[in-house]
């Protein structure tokens, strides 16, 4: 426990580095992968030769 910690909780510096990296990694993974998954579900992605084409969403 950190001295002077008002809520008697361990401070973030006592966490193991791999736990922090695991949390950050899963958040980054979620942020990076969620848009392409959505685009795929909306049928906005096609392969054209060795390229990937992502179409804009239709404006309503």
N, C-alpha and C positions, 0 to 999 in steps of 0.2 A: 504494500500500500504506500502511496506517496504521502509524505508528510504534508499536512495542510490541505489535503483533498477533502472538500466539504461533504461529499457524499460517501466517503469511506469506500470508494471503489478503486481498483488498481488503475493507474493512468495508462494511456496508450503506449508509453515507452516500455511498459513491462510485457507487452505482447511479443510473441515470437515473430521474426520477420517473415517467415513463410506463411503464417496465418494472414498477415496483412496483404502479402502478395497474392495469396489465394483469393481473398475477397476482391481486391482490385482487379485481378485477372478475370474473375467471373463477371464483374460489372462491365468491364471493357468488352468482353466477349458478347454480352447481351446487347450492348449499345451498337456494336459493329455488325452483328448478325441479324438483328431484328428487321432493319429495312429491307435487305435482300429477301428474307423469308416472306415478308409482306408482299413485295413485288412479285415473287414467284406465285403466291396464292392468288394474286390479281391477274395472272397471266400477262405480265408486262415484260417478261424476259424471254429473249430467244437467242439461240446460237446462230451465228452467220459465219461459216468457215471456222477460223480459229479466234473469232471475236464474239463478245457477248454484247447484245443490244438491249438496253433498258428503255422502254417507252415512258414518256411523261404521262401522268395521270390526266384523264380527260377533265376539262373544266365544265362545270354544270351551269 
